[in-house]
Amino acid sequence: MPQLNPAPWFVILLFSWLIFLTIIPTKVLNHTSPNEPAPLTAEKHKTQPWDWPWQ
């Protein structure tokens, strides 16, 4: 039974993980997002104290 011989399947497993960990992430990371995040402004909002009408 050839499925019990681990030699060819282990090599296939190693090569597939080699491809998954080296080639595919570089191709995926080369894509850029069309909506780049804009930097937030550092200005603080002016807040008004809340005066309760019954005091």
C-alpha positions in Angstrom: 0.0 0.0 0.0 1.7 3.2 -1.1 -0.2 5.5 1.2 1.6 4.0 4.2 5.0 5.1 2.8 5.6 8.5 4.4 8.6 9.5 2.2 6.8 11.1 -0.8 4.0 12.7 1.2 6.4 14.2 3.7 8.4 15.9 0.8 5.1 17.1 -0.7 4.1 18.5 2.7 7.5 20.3 3.1 7.3 21.9 -0.4 3.8 23.0 0.0 4.6 24.7 3.4 7.6 26.2 1.8 5.4 27.8 -0.9 2.8 28.9 1.6 5.3 30.6 3.9 7.6 32.2 1.3 5.9 32.9 -2.0 2.3 33.5 -1.2 2.7 36.1 1.6 5.0 38.2 -0.6 2.4 38.2 -3.4 -0.4 39.1 -1.0 1.5 41.9 0.8 2.3 43.5 -2.6 -1.3 44.5 -3.0 -2.2 48.0 -1.7 -5.4 49.1 -0.2 -7.3 51.8 -2.2 -8.4 53.4 1.0 -5.3 54.4 2.9 -6.0 55.6 6.4 -5.8 59.4 6.9 -3.7 60.6 9.9 -5.7 61.9 12.8 -5.4 65.6 13.7 -4.1 66.4 17.1 -6.5 69.3 17.8 -8.6 69.1 20.9 -12.3 69.8 20.8 -13.5 72.6 23.0 -16.0 71.3 25.4 -18.5 73.5 27.2 -19.5 72.7 30.8 -23.0 71.2 31.0 -25.2 73.4 33.2 -28.2 71.6 34.6 -31.3 73.8 34.1 -32.7 72.9 37.6 -29.7 74.0 39.6 
